[in-house]
Amino acid sequence: ATGYVAEKNLSFNGAFTDDNFKTGTINLYKGTEQVTGTGYTKTVTSAGDWTLNVKNLTDGVYTLQISAEDIVGNSLQ
């Protein structure tokens, strides 16, 4: 999904629903650079549900990069 917002504090959430899902990572990027610091990366356990709350964003274009691994070691990004 894409869109424009003026908010500086946002919450993203989702779920991995494949029965073979093992683990995943959600990373926030501004342009091509990963945003670093506490709260900008989320590790997802086998339960699959995740929420990423980010605060004090500066103006710019942001994307979420989602990576997943299944129980046999296949990776998807």
All heavy atoms as TSV, in Angstrom:
chain	resi	resn	atom	element	x	y	z
A	1	ALA	N	N	0.842	-1.181	0.000
A	1	ALA	CA	C	0.000	0.000	0.000
A	1	ALA	C	C	0.881	1.236	0.000
A	1	ALA	O	O	1.968	1.240	0.563
A	1	ALA	CB	C	-0.890	-0.005	1.233
A	2	THR	N	N	0.428	2.264	-0.642
A	2	THR	CA	C	1.149	3.527	-0.656
A	2	THR	C	C	0.206	4.633	-0.219
A	2	THR	O	O	-1.010	4.505	-0.296
A	2	THR	CB	C	1.683	3.861	-2.063
A	2	THR	OG1	O	0.574	3.949	-2.959
A	2	THR	CG2	C	2.651	2.801	-2.541
A	3	GLY	N	N	0.783	5.717	0.231
A	3	GLY	CA	C	-0.030	6.849	0.640
A	3	GLY	C	C	0.832	7.933	1.237
A	3	GLY	O	O	2.021	7.749	1.467
A	4	TYR	N	N	0.227	9.063	1.470
A	4	TYR	CA	C	0.917	10.200	2.045
A	4	TYR	C	C	0.242	10.568	3.356
A	4	TYR	O	O	-0.980	10.650	3.423
A	4	TYR	CB	C	0.871	11.387	1.083
A	4	TYR	CG	C	1.553	11.099	-0.226
A	4	TYR	CD1	C	0.840	10.612	-1.312
A	4	TYR	CD2	C	2.919	11.291	-0.361
A	4	TYR	CE1	C	1.472	10.336	-2.508
A	4	TYR	CE2	C	3.555	11.011	-1.554
A	4	TYR	CZ	C	2.823	10.538	-2.627
A	4	TYR	OH	O	3.457	10.254	-3.807
A	5	VAL	N	N	1.050	10.774	4.383
A	5	VAL	CA	C	0.524	11.190	5.679
A	5	VAL	C	C	1.429	12.262	6.261
A	5	VAL	O	O	2.606	12.343	5.943
A	5	VAL	CB	C	0.416	10.003	6.679
A	5	VAL	CG1	C	-0.562	8.959	6.181
A	5	VAL	CG2	C	1.755	9.382	6.943
A	6	ALA	N	N	0.864	13.069	7.131
A	6	ALA	CA	C	1.641	14.110	7.798
A	6	ALA	C	C	2.067	13.679	9.190
A	6	ALA	O	O	2.800	14.388	9.864
A	6	ALA	CB	C	0.824	15.396	7.867
A	7	GLU	N	N	1.608	12.523	9.635
A	7	GLU	CA	C	1.922	12.037	10.981
A	7	GLU	C	C	3.398	11.680	11.117
A	7	GLU	O	O	4.013	11.178	10.185
A	7	GLU	CB	C	1.088	10.799	11.307
A	7	GLU	CG	C	-0.392	11.063	11.399
A	7	GLU	CD	C	-0.753	11.981	12.545
A	7	GLU	OE1	O	-0.166	11.863	13.629
A	7	GLU	OE2	O	-1.625	12.836	12.348
A	8	LYS	N	N	3.946	11.895	12.279
A	8	LYS	CA	C	5.335	11.542	12.572
A	8	LYS	C	C	5.440	10.235	13.355
A	8	LYS	O	O	6.499	9.673	13.494
A	8	LYS	CB	C	6.024	12.660	13.366
A	8	LYS	CG	C	5.984	14.007	12.683
A	8	LYS	CD	C	6.797	14.002	11.420
A	8	LYS	CE	C	6.769	15.382	10.788
A	8	LYS	NZ	N	7.375	15.402	9.471
A	9	ASN	N	N	4.312	9.782	13.903
A	9	ASN	CA	C	4.253	8.548	14.683
A	9	ASN	C	C	3.248	7.618	14.017
A	9	ASN	O	O	2.071	7.955	13.895
A	9	ASN	CB	C	3.825	8.830	16.116
A	9	ASN	CG	C	4.738	9.823	16.792
A	9	ASN	OD1	O	5.953	9.741	16.696
A	9	ASN	ND2	N	4.154	10.787	17.471
A	10	LEU	N	N	3.713	6.448	13.586
A	10	LEU	CA	C	2.854	5.522	12.844
A	10	LEU	C	C	2.939	4.119	13.418
A	10	LEU	O	O	3.934	3.742	14.044
A	10	LEU	CB	C	3.274	5.481	11.370
A	10	LEU	CG	C	3.174	6.798	10.601
A	10	LEU	CD1	C	3.805	6.654	9.224
A	10	LEU	CD2	C	1.724	7.211	10.466
A	11	SER	N	N	1.905	3.344	13.165
A	11	SER	CA	C	1.864	1.952	13.579
A	11	SER	C	C	1.513	1.093	12.368
A	11	SER	O	O	0.558	1.384	11.650
A	11	SER	CB	C	0.817	1.763	14.677
A	11	SER	OG	O	0.771	0.425	15.087
A	12	PHE	N	N	2.316	0.064	12.126
A	12	PHE	CA	C	2.086	-0.888	11.046
A	12	PHE	C	C	1.870	-2.258	11.678
A	12	PHE	O	O	2.493	-2.588	12.684
A	12	PHE	CB	C	3.301	-0.970	10.116
A	12	PHE	CG	C	3.711	0.347	9.537
A	12	PHE	CD1	C	4.704	1.103	10.148
A	12	PHE	CD2	C	3.114	0.830	8.397
A	12	PHE	CE1	C	5.099	2.313	9.617
A	12	PHE	CE2	C	3.498	2.049	7.855
A	12	PHE	CZ	C	4.489	2.794	8.463
A	13	ASN	N	N	1.010	-3.070	11.094
A	13	ASN	CA	C	0.837	-4.417	11.619
A	13	ASN	C	C	0.471	-5.371	10.506
A	13	ASN	O	O	0.052	-4.963	9.429
A	13	ASN	CB	C	-0.207	-4.444	12.740
A	13	ASN	CG	C	-1.561	-3.983	12.276
A	13	ASN	OD1	O	-2.165	-4.612	11.425
A	13	ASN	ND2	N	-2.038	-2.884	12.823
A	14	GLY	N	N	0.660	-6.644	10.780
A	14	GLY	CA	C	0.339	-7.674	9.802
A	14	GLY	C	C	0.505	-9.043	10.408
A	14	GLY	O	O	0.695	-9.189	11.616
A	15	ALA	N	N	0.445	-10.051	9.556
A	15	ALA	CA	C	0.580	-11.421	10.036
A	15	ALA	C	C	1.125	-12.300	8.920
A	15	ALA	O	O	0.782	-12.122	7.753
A	15	ALA	CB	C	-0.758	-11.956	10.508
A	16	PHE	N	N	1.986	-13.217	9.292
A	16	PHE	CA	C	2.409	-14.285	8.404
A	16	PHE	C	C	1.435	-15.429	8.645
A	16	PHE	O	O	1.278	-15.887	9.780
A	16	PHE	CB	C	3.834	-14.740	8.736
A	16	PHE	CG	C	4.884	-13.706	8.407
A	16	PHE	CD1	C	5.375	-12.858	9.380
A	16	PHE	CD2	C	5.378	-13.597	7.122
A	16	PHE	CE1	C	6.341	-11.921	9.084
A	16	PHE	CE2	C	6.348	-12.659	6.813
A	16	PHE	CZ	C	6.836	-11.823	7.797
A	17	THR	N	N	0.765	-15.904	7.606
A	17	THR	CA	C	-0.294	-16.883	7.800
A	17	THR	C	C	0.032	-18.265	7.240
A	17	THR	O	O	-0.773	-19.174	7.380
A	17	THR	CB	C	-1.603	-16.389	7.157
A	17	THR	OG1	O	-1.367	-16.122	5.778
A	17	THR	CG2	C	-2.094	-15.125	7.854
A	18	ASP	N	N	1.175	-18.446	6.631
A	18	ASP	CA	C	1.562	-19.750	6.089
A	18	ASP	C	C	1.901	-20.705	7.227
A	18	ASP	O	O	2.655	-20.362	8.137
A	18	ASP	CB	C	2.766	-19.570	5.162
A	18	ASP	CG	C	3.106	-20.825	4.391
A	18	ASP	OD1	O	3.147	-21.915	4.996
A	18	ASP	OD2	O	3.339	-20.711	3.180
A	19	ASP	N	N	1.365	-21.909	7.187
A	19	ASP	CA	C	1.627	-22.900	8.235
A	19	ASP	C	C	3.101	-23.288	8.320
A	19	ASP	O	O	3.554	-23.793	9.343
A	19	ASP	CB	C	0.807	-24.170	7.997
A	19	ASP	CG	C	-0.672	-23.933	8.240
A	19	ASP	OD1	O	-1.021	-22.980	8.966
A	19	ASP	OD2	O	-1.476	-24.711	7.697
A	20	ASN	N	N	3.866	-23.068	7.256
A	20	ASN	CA	C	5.286	-23.422	7.235
A	20	ASN	C	C	6.191	-22.279	7.683
A	20	ASN	O	O	7.405	-22.412	7.677
A	20	ASN	CB	C	5.701	-23.883	5.835
A	20	ASN	CG	C	5.011	-25.163	5.443
A	20	ASN	OD1	O	4.912	-26.082	6.254
A	20	ASN	ND2	N	4.501	-25.215	4.225
A	21	PHE	N	N	5.609	-21.134	8.056
A	21	PHE	CA	C	6.385	-19.970	8.494
A	21	PHE	C	C	7.154	-20.293	9.768
A	21	PHE	O	O	6.639	-20.919	10.684
A	21	PHE	CB	C	5.455	-18.778	8.735
A	21	PHE	CG	C	6.129	-17.609	9.377
A	21	PHE	CD1	C	6.954	-16.798	8.637
A	21	PHE	CD2	C	5.957	-17.332	10.715
A	21	PHE	CE1	C	7.595	-15.717	9.229
A	21	PHE	CE2	C	6.585	-16.267	11.315
A	21	PHE	CZ	C	7.408	-15.460	10.563
A	22	LYS	N	N	8.425	-19.859	9.822
A	22	LYS	CA	C	9.251	-20.068	11.013
A	22	LYS	C	C	9.588	-18.752	11.704
A	22	LYS	O	O	9.370	-18.579	12.885
A	22	LYS	CB	C	10.530	-20.797	10.627
A	22	LYS	CG	C	11.477	-21.017	11.783
A	22	LYS	CD	C	12.745	-21.711	11.303
A	22	LYS	CE	C	13.757	-21.796	12.420
A	22	LYS	NZ	N	15.029	-22.329	11.938
A	23	THR	N	N	10.161	-17.804	10.954
A	23	THR	CA	C	10.576	-16.535	11.532
A	23	THR	C	C	10.595	-15.459	10.445
A	23	THR	O	O	10.659	-15.772	9.260
A	23	THR	CB	C	11.961	-16.656	12.205
A	23	THR	OG1	O	12.265	-15.447	12.893
A	23	THR	CG2	C	13.054	-16.931	11.202
A	24	GLY	N	N	10.564	-14.209	10.873
A	24	GLY	CA	C	10.593	-13.119	9.910
A	24	GLY	C	C	11.138	-11.852	10.536
A	24	GLY	O	O	11.295	-11.756	11.757
A	25	THR	N	N	11.442	-10.887	9.675
A	25	THR	CA	C	11.960	-9.599	10.113
A	25	THR	C	C	11.279	-8.497	9.322
A	25	THR	O	O	11.111	-8.616	8.110
A	25	THR	CB	C	13.486	-9.525	9.896
A	25	THR	OG1	O	14.108	-10.622	10.539
A	25	THR	CG2	C	14.053	-8.237	10.441
A	26	ILE	N	N	10.907	-7.438	10.013
A	26	ILE	CA	C	10.329	-6.253	9.390
A	26	ILE	C	C	11.326	-5.119	9.613
A	26	ILE	O	O	11.711	-4.839	10.748
A	26	ILE	CB	C	8.987	-5.869	10.045
A	26	ILE	CG1	C	8.077	-7.081	10.250
A	26	ILE	CG2	C	8.312	-4.756	9.275
A	26	ILE	CD1	C	7.657	-7.786	9.005
A	27	ASN	N	N	11.768	-4.473	8.534
A	27	ASN	CA	C	12.708	-3.351	8.627
A	27	ASN	C	C	12.098	-2.123	7.970
A	27	ASN	O	O	11.427	-2.226	6.950
A	27	ASN	CB	C	14.025	-3.678	7.918
A	27	ASN	CG	C	14.794	-4.769	8.614
A	27	ASN	OD1	O	15.072	-4.675	9.795
A	27	ASN	ND2	N	15.131	-5.822	7.891
A	28	LEU	N	N	12.356	-0.964	8.541
A	28	LEU	CA	C	11.893	0.308	8.000
A	28	LEU	C	C	13.048	0.973	7.255
A	28	LEU	O	O	14.170	1.045	7.765
A	28	LEU	CB	C	11.401	1.217	9.130
A	28	LEU	CG	C	10.852	2.575	8.702
A	28	LEU	CD1	C	9.544	2.402	7.929
A	28	LEU	CD2	C	10.636	3.469	9.915
A	29	TYR	N	N	12.763	1.426	6.034
A	29	TYR	CA	C	13.760	2.120	5.221
A	29	TYR	C	C	13.273	3.520	4.885
A	29	TYR	O	O	12.081	3.735	4.660
A	29	TYR	CB	C	14.000	1.367	3.906
A	29	TYR	CG	C	14.905	0.173	4.064
A	29	TYR	CD1	C	14.451	-1.007	4.605
A	29	TYR	CD2	C	16.237	0.250	3.670
A	29	TYR	CE1	C	15.277	-2.102	4.763
A	29	TYR	CE2	C	17.078	-0.840	3.816
A	29	TYR	CZ	C	16.597	-2.012	4.357
A	29	TYR	OH	O	17.429	-3.082	4.512
A	30	LYS	N	N	14.213	4.459	4.841
A	30	LYS	CA	C	13.951	5.802	4.324
A	30	LYS	C	C	14.797	5.896	3.068
A	30	LYS	O	O	16.025	5.883	3.132
A	30	LYS	CB	C	14.346	6.882	5.320
A	30	LYS	CG	C	14.056	8.285	4.803
A	30	LYS	CD	C	14.387	9.342	5.835
A	30	LYS	CE	C	14.044	10.721	5.293
A	30	LYS	NZ	N	14.411	11.768	6.235
A	31	GLY	N	N	14.129	5.939	1.931
A	31	GLY	CA	C	14.859	5.840	0.673
A	31	GLY	C	C	15.501	4.464	0.581
A	31	GLY	O	O	14.839	3.450	0.773
A	32	THR	N	N	16.817	4.420	0.371
A	32	THR	CA	C	17.528	3.143	0.291
A	32	THR	C	C	18.265	2.799	1.576
A	32	THR	O	O	18.916	1.770	1.655
A	32	THR	CB	C	18.540	3.157	-0.871
A	32	THR	OG1	O	19.472	4.222	-0.658
A	32	THR	CG2	C	17.845	3.353	-2.210
A	33	GLU	N	N	18.165	3.645	2.583
A	33	GLU	CA	C	18.886	3.435	3.840
A	33	GLU	C	C	17.967	2.874	4.929
A	33	GLU	O	O	16.879	3.413	5.165
A	33	GLU	CB	C	19.493	4.752	4.343
A	33	GLU	CG	C	20.510	5.357	3.395
A	33	GLU	CD	C	21.765	4.508	3.275
A	33	GLU	OE1	O	22.226	3.957	4.293
A	33	GLU	OE2	O	22.268	4.395	2.139
A	34	GLN	N	N	18.422	1.820	5.583
A	34	GLN	CA	C	17.650	1.269	6.686
A	34	GLN	C	C	17.669	2.242	7.857
A	34	GLN	O	O	18.707	2.786	8.211
A	34	GLN	CB	C	18.221	-0.076	7.128
A	34	GLN	CG	C	17.406	-0.719	8.226
A	34	GLN	CD	C	17.910	-2.100	8.607
A	34	GLN	OE1	O	18.730	-2.677	7.919
A	34	GLN	NE2	N	17.420	-2.611	9.707
A	35	VAL	N	N	16.499	2.489	8.435
A	35	VAL	CA	C	16.395	3.337	9.617
A	35	VAL	C	C	16.852	2.500	10.807
A	35	VAL	O	O	16.369	1.391	11.024
A	35	VAL	CB	C	14.945	3.829	9.823
A	35	VAL	CG1	C	14.852	4.709	11.050
A	35	VAL	CG2	C	14.464	4.582	8.587
A	36	THR	N	N	17.814	3.025	11.545
A	36	THR	CA	C	18.368	2.276	12.667
A	36	THR	C	C	17.935	2.904	13.980
A	36	THR	O	O	17.478	4.043	14.025
A	36	THR	CB	C	19.905	2.221	12.591
A	36	THR	OG1	O	20.419	3.562	12.583
A	36	THR	CG2	C	20.369	1.491	11.348
A	37	GLY	N	N	18.097	2.158	15.034
A	37	GLY	CA	C	17.721	2.627	16.362
A	37	GLY	C	C	16.625	1.752	16.930
A	37	GLY	O	O	16.046	0.903	16.251
A	38	THR	N	N	16.338	1.969	18.170
A	38	THR	CA	C	15.338	1.180	18.871
A	38	THR	C	C	13.960	1.382	18.255
A	38	THR	O	O	13.532	2.508	18.041
A	38	THR	CB	C	15.297	1.575	20.356
A	38	THR	OG1	O	16.597	1.412	20.897
A	38	THR	CG2	C	14.301	0.738	21.123
A	39	GLY	N	N	13.284	0.293	17.951
A	39	GLY	CA	C	11.907	0.359	17.482
A	39	GLY	C	C	11.706	0.388	15.985
A	39	GLY	O	O	10.570	0.397	15.524
A	40	TYR	N	N	12.763	0.388	15.184
A	40	TYR	CA	C	12.605	0.472	13.737
A	40	TYR	C	C	12.756	-0.872	13.042
A	40	TYR	O	O	12.658	-0.966	11.833
A	40	TYR	CB	C	13.579	1.488	13.145
A	40	TYR	CG	C	13.323	2.883	13.645
A	40	TYR	CD1	C	14.175	3.494	14.536
A	40	TYR	CD2	C	12.192	3.574	13.233
A	40	TYR	CE1	C	13.928	4.773	15.010
A	40	TYR	CE2	C	11.930	4.856	13.698
A	40	TYR	CZ	C	12.811	5.445	14.585
A	40	TYR	OH	O	12.554	6.702	15.050
A	41	THR	N	N	12.990	-1.934	13.804
A	41	THR	CA	C	13.080	-3.293	13.290
A	41	THR	C	C	12.256	-4.190	14.195
A	41	THR	O	O	12.252	-4.026	15.410
A	41	THR	CB	C	14.544	-3.786	13.271
A	41	THR	OG1	O	15.288	-2.959	12.380
A	41	THR	CG2	C	14.636	-5.226	12.814
A	42	LYS	N	N	11.556	-5.137	13.601
A	42	LYS	CA	C	10.736	-6.065	14.374
A	42	LYS	C	C	11.058	-7.486	13.941
A	42	LYS	O	O	11.040	-7.800	12.753
A	42	LYS	CB	C	9.257	-5.766	14.127
A	42	LYS	CG	C	8.302	-6.645	14.866
A	42	LYS	CD	C	8.283	-6.283	16.322
A	42	LYS	CE	C	7.244	-7.085	17.074
A	42	LYS	NZ	N	7.209	-6.753	18.473
A	43	THR	N	N	11.384	-8.345	14.896
A	43	THR	CA	C	11.559	-9.761	14.626
A	43	THR	C	C	10.240	-10.454	14.912
A	43	THR	O	O	9.621	-10.222	15.946
A	43	THR	CB	C	12.673	-10.350	15.509
A	43	THR	OG1	O	13.890	-9.665	15.208
A	43	THR	CG2	C	12.858	-11.839	15.239
A	44	VAL	N	N	9.816	-11.297	13.977
A	44	VAL	CA	C	8.537	-11.977	14.096
A	44	VAL	C	C	8.793	-13.445	14.433
A	44	VAL	O	O	9.581	-14.108	13.768
A	44	VAL	CB	C	7.738	-11.871	12.782
A	44	VAL	CG1	C	6.355	-12.467	12.950
A	44	VAL	CG2	C	7.653	-10.433	12.319
A	45	THR	N	N	8.140	-13.946	15.463
A	45	THR	CA	C	8.283	-15.343	15.859
A	45	THR	C	C	7.289	-16.213	15.096
A	45	THR	O	O	6.496	-15.718	14.294
A	45	THR	CB	C	8.052	-15.504	17.372
A	45	THR	OG1	O	6.713	-15.128	17.658
A	45	THR	CG2	C	9.013	-14.642	18.171
A	46	SER	N	N	7.295	-17.478	15.385
A	46	SER	CA	C	6.447	-18.416	14.658
A	46	SER	C	C	4.949	-18.147	14.828
A	46	SER	O	O	4.143	-18.655	14.058
A	46	SER	CB	C	6.762	-19.849	15.081
A	46	SER	OG	O	6.535	-20.010	16.461
A	47	ALA	N	N	4.566	-17.349	15.814
A	47	ALA	CA	C	3.148	-16.993	15.969
A	47	ALA	C	C	2.658	-16.208	14.749
A	47	ALA	O	O	1.495	-16.283	14.374
A	47	ALA	CB	C	2.937	-16.191	17.239
A	48	GLY	N	N	3.551	-15.425	14.113
A	48	GLY	CA	C	3.242	-14.756	12.853
A	48	GLY	C	C	2.716	-13.345	12.943
A	48	GLY	O	O	2.878	-12.563	12.020
A	49	ASP	N	N	2.067	-12.951	14.023
A	49	ASP	CA	C	1.516	-11.595	14.137
A	49	ASP	C	C	2.620	-10.604	14.487
A	49	ASP	O	O	3.509	-10.919	15.266
A	49	ASP	CB	C	0.444	-11.538	15.230
A	49	ASP	CG	C	-0.755	-12.406	14.897
A	49	ASP	OD1	O	-1.067	-12.550	13.708
A	49	ASP	OD2	O	-1.364	-12.938	15.841
A	50	TRP	N	N	2.561	-9.410	13.907
A	50	TRP	CA	C	3.566	-8.405	14.224
A	50	TRP	C	C	2.956	-7.008	14.208
A	50	TRP	O	O	1.969	-6.748	13.536
A	50	TRP	CB	C	4.745	-8.475	13.261
A	50	TRP	CG	C	4.384	-8.274	11.818
A	50	TRP	CD1	C	4.023	-9.245	10.924
A	50	TRP	CD2	C	4.338	-7.038	11.097
A	50	TRP	NE1	N	3.751	-8.680	9.702
A	50	TRP	CE2	C	3.940	-7.325	9.778
A	50	TRP	CE3	C	4.587	-5.709	11.448
A	50	TRP	CZ2	C	3.790	-6.341	8.811
A	50	TRP	CZ3	C	4.441	-4.725	10.486
A	50	TRP	CH2	C	4.057	-5.058	9.184
A	51	THR	N	N	3.561	-6.128	14.988
A	51	THR	CA	C	3.229	-4.704	15.016
A	51	THR	C	C	4.532	-3.936	15.113
A	51	THR	O	O	5.405	-4.279	15.900
A	51	THR	CB	C	2.343	-4.354	16.225
A	51	THR	OG1	O	1.116	-5.092	16.118
A	51	THR	CG2	C	2.024	-2.873	16.263
A	52	LEU	N	N	4.677	-2.921	14.293
A	52	LEU	CA	C	5.855	-2.055	14.320
A	52	LEU	C	C	5.372	-0.636	14.560
A	52	LEU	O	O	4.665	-0.060	13.725
A	52	LEU	CB	C	6.625	-2.152	12.996
A	52	LEU	CG	C	7.870	-1.302	12.861
A	52	LEU	CD1	C	8.942	-1.775	13.846
A	52	LEU	CD2	C	8.415	-1.363	11.448
A	53	ASN	N	N	5.691	-0.084	15.729
A	53	ASN	CA	C	5.342	1.291	16.072
A	53	ASN	C	C	6.573	2.158	15.912
A	53	ASN	O	O	7.602	1.881	16.515
A	53	ASN	CB	C	4.843	1.360	17.522
A	53	ASN	CG	C	3.584	0.563	17.728
A	53	ASN	OD1	O	2.610	0.733	17.014
A	53	ASN	ND2	N	3.609	-0.336	18.684
A	54	VAL	N	N	6.484	3.186	15.082
A	54	VAL	CA	C	7.622	4.070	14.855
A	54	VAL	C	C	7.246	5.485	15.276
A	54	VAL	O	O	6.105	5.910	15.127
A	54	VAL	CB	C	8.104	4.022	13.393
A	54	VAL	CG1	C	8.672	2.651	13.069
A	54	VAL	CG2	C	6.988	4.343	12.424
A	55	LYS	N	N	8.233	6.192	15.816
A	55	LYS	CA	C	7.987	7.533	16.351
A	55	LYS	C	C	9.002	8.525	15.802
A	55	LYS	O	O	10.111	8.168	15.450
A	55	LYS	CB	C	8.060	7.502	17.879
A	55	LYS	CG	C	7.022	6.598	18.492
A	55	LYS	CD	C	7.121	6.597	20.004
A	55	LYS	CE	C	6.217	5.566	20.568
A	55	LYS	NZ	N	5.025	5.966	21.131
A	56	ASN	N	N	8.593	9.779	15.780
A	56	ASN	CA	C	9.464	10.899	15.433
A	56	ASN	C	C	10.103	10.760	14.055
A	56	ASN	O	O	11.287	11.027	13.872
A	56	ASN	CB	C	10.549	11.079	16.501
A	56	ASN	CG	C	9.962	11.268	17.878
A	56	ASN	OD1	O	8.998	12.014	18.038
A	56	ASN	ND2	N	10.520	10.602	18.861
A	57	LEU	N	N	9.309	10.347	13.074
A	57	LEU	CA	C	9.826	10.236	11.710
A	57	LEU	C	C	10.052	11.624	11.126
A	57	LEU	O	O	9.251	12.537	11.337
A	57	LEU	CB	C	8.845	9.473	10.828
A	57	LEU	CG	C	8.611	8.009	11.184
A	57	LEU	CD1	C	7.503	7.433	10.308
A	57	LEU	CD2	C	9.897	7.218	11.026
A	58	THR	N	N	11.130	11.776	10.401
A	58	THR	CA	C	11.376	13.016	9.679
A	58	THR	C	C	10.694	12.919	8.319
A	58	THR	O	O	10.306	11.838	7.877
A	58	THR	CB	C	12.883	13.254	9.501
A	58	THR	OG1	O	13.450	12.149	8.793
A	58	THR	CG2	C	13.570	13.415	10.847
A	59	ASP	N	N	10.535	14.039	7.630
A	59	ASP	CA	C	9.912	14.030	6.313
A	59	ASP	C	C	10.707	13.139	5.368
A	59	ASP	O	O	11.940	13.099	5.419
A	59	ASP	CB	C	9.854	15.451	5.736
A	59	ASP	CG	C	8.844	16.334	6.452
A	59	ASP	OD1	O	7.983	15.790	7.171
A	59	ASP	OD2	O	8.920	17.566	6.292
A	60	GLY	N	N	10.007	12.425	4.509
A	60	GLY	CA	C	10.664	11.576	3.530
A	60	GLY	C	C	9.767	10.437	3.090
A	60	GLY	O	O	8.625	10.316	3.508
A	61	VAL	N	N	10.321	9.610	2.230
A	61	VAL	CA	C	9.614	8.446	1.716
A	61	VAL	C	C	10.139	7.217	2.442
A	61	VAL	O	O	11.347	6.957	2.455
A	61	VAL	CB	C	9.823	8.293	0.195
A	61	VAL	CG1	C	9.168	7.021	-0.325
A	61	VAL	CG2	C	9.300	9.516	-0.536
A	62	TYR	N	N	9.232	6.471	3.046
A	62	TYR	CA	C	9.589	5.288	3.837
A	62	TYR	C	C	8.969	4.042	3.229
A	62	TYR	O	O	7.878	4.098	2.644
A	62	TYR	CB	C	9.086	5.432	5.281
A	62	TYR	CG	C	9.806	6.490	6.066
A	62	TYR	CD1	C	9.408	7.819	6.009
A	62	TYR	CD2	C	10.891	6.163	6.864
A	62	TYR	CE1	C	10.066	8.794	6.738
A	62	TYR	CE2	C	11.557	7.128	7.594
A	62	TYR	CZ	C	11.138	8.445	7.525
A	62	TYR	OH	O	11.800	9.401	8.247
A	63	THR	N	N	9.655	2.927	3.378
A	63	THR	CA	C	9.127	1.634	2.956
A	63	THR	C	C	9.406	0.599	4.042
A	63	THR	O	O	10.336	0.759	4.844
A	63	THR	CB	C	9.774	1.146	1.642
A	63	THR	OG1	O	11.186	1.078	1.809
A	63	THR	CG2	C	9.432	2.059	0.481
A	64	LEU	N	N	8.603	-0.445	4.054
A	64	LEU	CA	C	8.847	-1.580	4.926
A	64	LEU	C	C	9.422	-2.704	4.082
A	64	LEU	O	O	8.932	-2.981	2.991
A	64	LEU	CB	C	7.551	-2.071	5.574
A	64	LEU	CG	C	6.896	-1.182	6.603
A	64	LEU	CD1	C	5.590	-1.794	7.075
A	64	LEU	CD2	C	7.819	-0.946	7.779
A	65	GLN	N	N	10.463	-3.345	4.574
A	65	GLN	CA	C	11.013	-4.521	3.921
A	65	GLN	C	C	10.696	-5.707	4.829
A	65	GLN	O	O	11.040	-5.703	6.013
A	65	GLN	CB	C	12.513	-4.402	3.717
A	65	GLN	CG	C	13.103	-5.611	3.027
A	65	GLN	CD	C	14.603	-5.519	2.939
A	65	GLN	OE1	O	15.281	-5.484	3.946
A	65	GLN	NE2	N	15.101	-5.469	1.726
A	66	ILE	N	N	10.047	-6.697	4.266
A	66	ILE	CA	C	9.614	-7.857	5.033
A	66	ILE	C	C	10.347	-9.090	4.522
A	66	ILE	O	O	10.324	-9.383	3.325
A	66	ILE	CB	C	8.090	-8.036	4.921
A	66	ILE	CG1	C	7.398	-6.771	5.431
A	66	ILE	CG2	C	7.631	-9.279	5.652
A	66	ILE	CD1	C	5.926	-6.714	5.166
A	67	SER	N	N	11.015	-9.779	5.432
A	67	SER	CA	C	11.731	-11.007	5.107
A	67	SER	C	C	11.122	-12.142	5.912
A	67	SER	O	O	10.723	-11.951	7.056
A	67	SER	CB	C	13.210	-10.889	5.474
A	67	SER	OG	O	13.788	-9.780	4.841
A	68	ALA	N	N	11.069	-13.321	5.321
A	68	ALA	CA	C	10.515	-14.481	6.023
A	68	ALA	C	C	11.329	-15.719	5.698
A	68	ALA	O	O	11.957	-15.805	4.646
A	68	ALA	CB	C	9.073	-14.692	5.622
A	69	GLU	N	N	11.307	-16.660	6.632
A	69	GLU	CA	C	11.955	-17.956	6.433
A	69	GLU	C	C	10.972	-19.044	6.859
A	69	GLU	O	O	10.313	-18.926	7.883
A	69	GLU	CB	C	13.226	-18.049	7.269
A	69	GLU	CG	C	13.983	-19.332	7.045
A	69	GLU	CD	C	15.261	-19.386	7.867
A	69	GLU	OE1	O	15.998	-18.384	7.898
A	69	GLU	OE2	O	15.509	-20.433	8.488
A	70	ASP	N	N	10.902	-20.112	6.054
A	70	ASP	CA	C	10.005	-21.213	6.413
A	70	ASP	C	C	10.759	-22.286	7.195
A	70	ASP	O	O	11.964	-22.166	7.427
A	70	ASP	CB	C	9.291	-21.773	5.199
A	70	ASP	CG	C	10.199	-22.459	4.198
A	70	ASP	OD1	O	11.358	-22.774	4.536
A	70	ASP	OD2	O	9.753	-22.691	3.050
A	71	ILE	N	N	10.055	-23.318	7.599
A	71	ILE	CA	C	10.625	-24.332	8.481
A	71	ILE	C	C	11.721	-25.167	7.828
A	71	ILE	O	O	12.501	-25.797	8.528
A	71	ILE	CB	C	9.532	-25.258	9.058
A	71	ILE	CG1	C	8.733	-25.925	7.942
A	71	ILE	CG2	C	8.628	-24.499	9.995
A	71	ILE	CD1	C	7.690	-26.918	8.439
A	72	VAL	N	N	11.848	-25.137	6.493
A	72	VAL	CA	C	12.920	-25.882	5.836
A	72	VAL	C	C	14.067	-24.972	5.385
A	72	VAL	O	O	14.996	-25.417	4.741
A	72	VAL	CB	C	12.408	-26.739	4.652
A	72	VAL	CG1	C	11.480	-27.832	5.141
A	72	VAL	CG2	C	11.735	-25.877	3.605
A	73	GLY	N	N	13.982	-23.673	5.745
A	73	GLY	CA	C	15.087	-22.765	5.481
A	73	GLY	C	C	14.977	-21.918	4.230
A	73	GLY	O	O	15.901	-21.181	3.893
A	74	ASN	N	N	13.876	-21.990	3.500
A	74	ASN	CA	C	13.674	-21.131	2.328
A	74	ASN	C	C	13.424	-19.708	2.793
A	74	ASN	O	O	12.671	-19.486	3.739
A	74	ASN	CB	C	12.487	-21.613	1.497
A	74	ASN	CG	C	12.711	-22.993	0.928
A	74	ASN	OD1	O	13.757	-23.283	0.379
A	74	ASN	ND2	N	11.723	-23.846	1.087
A	75	SER	N	N	14.053	-18.744	2.111
A	75	SER	CA	C	13.888	-17.334	2.472
A	75	SER	C	C	13.101	-16.603	1.387
A	75	SER	O	O	13.182	-16.928	0.214
A	75	SER	CB	C	15.255	-16.664	2.637
A	75	SER	OG	O	15.931	-17.224	3.717
A	76	LEU	N	N	12.373	-15.606	1.818
A	76	LEU	CA	C	11.587	-14.769	0.924
A	76	LEU	C	C	11.701	-13.335	1.400
A	76	LEU	O	O	11.654	-13.056	2.588
A	76	LEU	CB	C	10.124	-15.208	0.949
A	76	LEU	CG	C	9.124	-14.381	0.146
A	76	LEU	CD1	C	9.446	-14.491	-1.339
A	76	LEU	CD2	C	7.728	-14.828	0.438
A	77	GLN	N	N	11.830	-12.412	0.443
A	77	GLN	CA	C	11.925	-10.999	0.801
A	77	GLN	C	C	11.015	-10.202	-0.071
A	77	GLN	O	O	10.762	-10.502	-1.191
A	77	GLN	CB	C	13.361	-10.527	0.622
A	77	GLN	CG	C	13.666	-9.296	1.335
A	77	GLN	CD	C	15.161	-8.991	1.295
A	77	GLN	OE1	O	15.806	-9.240	0.317
A	77	GLN	NE2	N	15.669	-8.478	2.379
